[in-house]
């Protein structure tokens, strides 16, 4: 270990503290305020620990999933959170986040820069069973928040049940049982008036 290596690691640690100030559209389940992206990442890491048994492939590396969910939103330090149902914002999100990743991860020592960048790209591409499971958790978590806040963010932004199902169905790629569960509570949300009714 060199002084320069530690200095770079500490600089990165200081930089990522900014994630605590990036607020999402999702409300905390007690509806007291919006969730920040650091809280979202922590929640996903806990979900990975608890729900690994529901991954589509049983032999996934849960520690790798945890690393991905902790790293994947660090780029929001620069880009901010892009609302999941904002079509215009989503159109250029990948390029904005790619540039942010380049600027952020270069703060690290070269070996950790490479590891973090590869994990971030793996998550974004959903190219492995771990990435597909991580992405499934990333979609399930805000669904749970919306359901348990009586659709607060859904109603605030005019999100429909069709949008929720269409945009989140890839949960099934990483965790089919979790998607089955999500579909049930999405339909329940429609019945309770948290979401506008399905066309079918």
N, C-alpha and C positions, 0 to 999 in steps of 0.2 A: 504494500500500500504506500502510495506517495502522497505528499501534501497536495499536489495538484489534483490527484484523483479525488481525494476527499473534498477539496474545495469545489470541484465540479458537481459532485453528488449533493453537497449542501446547497449549492446555488440552485440546483434543480428542485430540491425539497422546498426551498423558499419560494420558488416560482410557482410550484403547483398548489401552494396554499391559496392562490387566487381562485381555484376552482370552487372554493367555499362561497365565493361572491357571485357565481354564475347561477342565476335563478331560472328554473324551468316553469312551464305552464302548469305542471302537476301540483296539486295541493297536497300538503301533509294529510294523513288520514284523519287528523282531528280538525282539519280545515282552518287551522290558525294562521297559516301563511303558505306561500309557495315553497316547494322543495328546492334545495340547491343541488348542483350536479355532483358535488362531493358526497352528499347524503345519498343520492341515487346510486353512486358507485359502491358505497359501503353496503347499501341494502342488497345490491346484486351479489356482492361477495358472500354475504350471509345466505342468500338464496342458493348460491352454488354449493355451499357447504351442506345445506339442509336438503336440497332437492336433486342432488346428483343421481340418485337412484332412478329418476324419471327420464334421464337422457335417452335418446333414441338408441345409442350404442352404449352398452353396459360397461365397457372397459375404458371409459374416458379418463383423462388425466384432470382431476378436479382442480389441482393446484394450478394447472395451465389455464383453466377456465377462470379461476379467481384472478390470476394475473391479467388476463384479457379484460375482464369487467372493471378492474381498477384502472387500467390504462386507457380504455377505449374513448373516454370522454375528456381526457386531458386537453385535447385540441380545442375544447370549448373555452379555455382560458383566453384564446385569441378570437375565436369565431362567435362566441356566445352559443346559447342553445337555439337550435332551429326547431320550431314547433313541428311535430311529426306530421300533422295534417295540413301544413302550409305547402301547397304544391310549388309555388314560385320559389320559396326558400329552399325547398328540397332539391330543386333543379340544379343549383350550383353548389350545394352543400359539399359534395365529394371533393371538388377542386379546392374550395376554401379550406376544408379540413386537411387535405393533403399538404397544402402550403404551410398550414399551421403546424402540422406534424414535423415537417422539415425544420422549421425554426425552433421548435420546442426540444425535440429529442437530441439535437446537436449540442445542447448544453451538457449532456452526459458524457462520461468517458466512452471511448469508441466501442468497447464491447457491450456496454449497457445500451448505448444508442442503437446499435444494431439489433439487440434483443427486443427492446421496446418497440422499435419501428416494425420489426417482423410480426410481433404479437398484434400490434395495431392493424397492420395490413391483413393479417389472418382473420381477425374479427370482422373487418370491413367486407372481406370477400366471402365470408362464411364457407371457406374452402376445406375445413376439417370438421370432424364430429364435435370437437371441443368448441370451435367457433360457432357452429350451428346451435349448440346448446347455450352458449353464452348469449347469442343473439336472441334465442327464445326467452331467456330470463329478462333480457333488456326490454322486450316487448310485453312480457307478462306483468312486470312490476308496475308500470303506469296504468295498466288495465285494472289491477287490484286497487290502486289509489283512486281511480275514477269510480269504481264500483262502490268503494267504502266511503266515498264523499258524495254519494247520491248523484254521481255524474257531474260534479261541479265544473270541471274544465271542459268536459264534453258539451255541456249546455251553454257555457260561457262563449264557446267558439263555434257553436252550431254544428258539431260533429254528428254524423248520422251512424246508425248501426251498420249500414252497408260499408261505410268508410272504415269503421273499426274492424269489421271482419276481413275486408279486402286487404287492409294494410298490415294486419297482424297474423294472417293465416300461416305465414312462414314459421310461426312457433312450432307447427307440426313437424317441420324438418328436423328440429333439434330435440323435440320432446312431445311426441304425439299425445301422451296422456295429459300433459299440461294444456295442450290445445283443446282437447275434449273438455277439460275442466273450464277453460276460458270461454268456450262456446256456450256452455251451460249458463255461466253467470252473465254473459253478454245478453243472452235471450231473457234472462231474469231482469236485467237492467231495462230492456225494452218493455217488459210487462209492468215494471214499476215506474215507468216514465222517465228514467234517467237518460234514455236514448230515444230518438225518434224511431217509429216502427219500421220493421223490415218490409220490403216490397213483397216478399214471398210469404 
